[in-house]
Amino acid sequence: MTENMVHLTSRVPRDLLDKLEELAKQRRMQTGESISRADLVREALEALADGGAPTPAGPGMDDPDPYDFGVMVMDALEELADEAERQGIEDDPQCFGMAIWPAAKDDPRLERLLAIASKVHGALRAV
C-alpha cells in the first residue's frame, strides 16, 4: 500500500494536532487497531476528495460516540424515563412534579438546569 503513497506536509495549529491525537486515541480504544493521526488525515482527505464530509470508517465506528453531546443527552433522558417508569410516575404529571419538587425547590442549580432543560426540550421538539 505504501508504494503508491507520497508525503504531504502541512502546517496546522497545535490545538488541531492535539484534537487529532485525541481522536486517534479514541479510535484505538474503540477498534483496538493501531490508528495514527496520519490515518485520520488520510481518511478525511479521501472523503473530501470523494465529495463528502470526512466520516469515520472501520469496525465499531457505526456505534454512537459516547462522548457526543447528543448521545449523552439521549442517554441521560432514557435513564430518567426508565427511573420514572420504575417508580410508576411517568404518566402522572402531578406525581412526577411532586417527586422532583422537594429536591429542586432550594437547589442552587435550579436556574441553570431550567435553562438547559428548556434548550433540550426545544431541540427535541424540532426533530
C-alpha positions in Angstrom: 0.0 0.0 0.0 2.8 2.5 0.9 4.3 2.1 -2.6 1.6 4.3 -4.1 1.9 7.0 -1.4 3.7 10.3 -1.4 4.4 12.7 1.5 2.2 15.7 2.1 3.3 18.3 4.6 1.0 20.9 6.1 1.3 23.4 8.9 -1.6 23.2 11.3 -2.5 24.8 14.6 -1.2 23.0 17.7 -4.8 22.6 19.1 -5.8 20.8 15.8 -2.9 18.4 16.2 -3.9 17.7 19.8 -7.5 17.1 18.7 -6.3 14.7 16.0 -4.2 12.8 18.6 -7.2 12.6 20.9 -9.4 11.3 18.1 -6.8 8.7 17.1 -6.6 7.6 20.8 -10.4 7.2 20.9 -10.4 5.2 17.7 -7.7 3.0 19.0 -9.7 2.4 22.1 -12.9 1.7 20.1 -11.4 -0.5 17.4 -8.3 -2.0 19.0 -6.5 -1.1 15.8 -3.3 0.9 15.5 -4.8 4.3 14.3 -2.4 7.2 13.9 -3.0 10.9 13.2 -1.9 10.3 9.7 -4.6 7.6 9.2 -7.2 10.1 10.3 -5.9 12.8 8.0 -5.7 10.4 5.1 -9.3 9.3 5.8 -10.5 12.8 5.9 -8.7 13.8 2.7 -10.1 10.7 0.8 -13.6 11.6 1.9 -13.2 15.2 0.9 -11.8 14.2 -2.5 -14.7 11.9 -3.0 -17.1 14.9 -2.5 -18.2 14.2 1.0 -17.5 15.3 4.5 -15.0 13.3 6.4 -16.6 10.3 8.2 -15.1 7.7 10.4 -14.8 4.2 9.0 -13.8 0.9 10.4 -15.2 -1.6 12.9 -17.3 -0.2 15.6 -17.5 3.2 14.1 -21.2 2.9 13.4 -21.8 2.8 17.2 -22.7 6.2 18.6 -19.8 8.1 20.2 -20.5 8.1 24.0 -18.8 11.5 24.2 -21.1 13.1 21.6 -23.3 15.7 23.3 -26.5 14.5 21.6 -25.8 10.9 22.6 -25.1 12.0 26.2 -28.4 13.9 26.3 -30.4 11.0 24.9 -28.8 8.5 27.3 -29.4 10.7 30.3 -33.1 11.2 29.3 -33.5 7.5 28.8 -32.2 6.9 32.3 -34.7 9.4 33.7 -37.5 7.8 31.7 -36.5 4.4 32.9 -36.5 5.6 36.5 -39.8 7.4 36.2 -41.3 4.2 34.8 -39.8 2.1 37.6 -41.4 4.5 40.1 -44.7 4.4 38.3 -44.8 8.2 37.8 -44.1 8.5 34.0 -47.8 9.0 33.1 -48.9 11.1 36.1 -47.8 14.8 35.8 -48.7 15.6 39.4 -46.8 12.6 40.9 -43.9 13.4 38.5 -43.8 17.0 39.7 -44.1 16.1 43.4 -41.2 13.6 43.0 -39.0 16.5 41.7 -40.2 19.4 43.8 -38.6 18.6 47.2 -35.2 18.3 45.7 -35.5 21.2 43.3 -37.1 23.9 45.4 -34.0 25.1 47.2 -31.3 23.7 44.9 -28.9 26.4 43.8 -28.5 24.7 40.4 -32.2 25.1 39.5 -31.9 28.2 37.3 -29.1 26.7 35.3 -30.8 23.3 34.9 -34.1 25.0 33.9 -32.2 26.8 31.1 -30.6 23.7 29.8 -33.8 21.7 30.1 -35.6 24.3 28.1 -32.9 24.1 25.4 -33.1 20.3 25.3 -36.9 20.5 25.1 -36.7 22.9 22.2 -34.1 20.8 20.4 -36.1 17.6 20.8 -39.4 19.3 19.6 -37.6 20.5 16.5 -36.5 16.9 15.5 
